[in-house]
Amino acid sequence: MDYLTAEKKQEIFEQYGKSNNDTGSAESQIALFSYRINHLTEHLKKHRKDYGTQRSLLKLVGKRRRLLDYLKDQDIERYRAIIKVLNLRK
C-alpha cells in the first residue's frame, strides 16, 4: 500500500475529522474508505482480472455503506455534510 502513506492518512484525518488525531470518527473513516475505493477503482480499470482487488473493493464499499447508514441514523446533518463534501451519491 504505497499509495496510502502515513502523511496522506494524516491529511485525510485533518481535513475530514475533528483533528489530525481523530481517526475514529465516522466522517474521517468514510473519507479514508472513499480515498481507497477511488484508488482501487482506478487499479481495476487497468487490471480487469484482478479478482483479489475486486473483492477488496466490494468489502470496502460495504464498510463505507454501513458507516454511512450508521451516521444517517445518528446525525442526519453530519451525514448530509459528508455526502456533499465527498460527492457521494444518495
N, C-alpha and C positions, 0 to 999 in steps of 0.2 A: 504494500500500500504506500508507494512512494508519492502518490498524488495527494495524499492527505497527511501533511506534515503537522507537527505539534503547533507550529506557528499558525497554520491555516485553521486548525481547530480553535485556537485561542481567538483568532479573528472572528470566526463564526459565533463563538460564545459571547464575545464582547458586543457584537453587532445585534444579536437577537436575544441574548439573555439579559439579566439584570446587571451582571458584571462579567469580567473575563473568567472568574472562578465559578460562574453559575453554569455548571454542566448538567444539572439535574432538572431544570425547568422544562416544561413541555415544549415551549417555543424554541429553546436552544436545541433540543433533541430533534424536533421536527426540521429545523433548518439544517442540521447536520445530516439527517437522513436524506433530505432533498438534494443536498450537495452530492452525496454519494450516489443517489439514484441517477442524477444527471450524468455523472461520470460513467457509471456502468452502462447507461443507455448509449452514450457515445461509443463505448468499447464494443457493445453488441452490434452497432451499425457496421463496424469493420469486420467483426468476427462472429458471423451469424450462427455458427455451430458450436459456440462455447456454452454448453448446456449448464456447466457448473456456475458460471457467472449469471446465466439466465435465472437459475434457481435462487441465487443470492439476491438478485434484483427483485424477484417476486416476494421473497421473505421481507426485504426492506420496505417494499411498498405496503405490505400488510402491517408491518410495525408502525409505519407512519400513519396509516389509516386508523389503527387502533388508538394511537396517541391523539389524533385529530378528533376522533369520536369522544374520547375522554375529555378533551379540552372543551368541546362543544357542550357536553353535559355539565361541566363545572362552571365555565365562564364564557358565555356566548360572545362577549365583546373581545376578549383575548383571541378567541377562535377566528372571528371575522378579521381582526387585525393581522394575524399571521397568514391567513389565506390571501389577504390583499397584498401584503409585503412580498410573499414568495410567488405570487401569481399562480396559485393552485386552483384548479377547477373545483366546482361545487360550492 
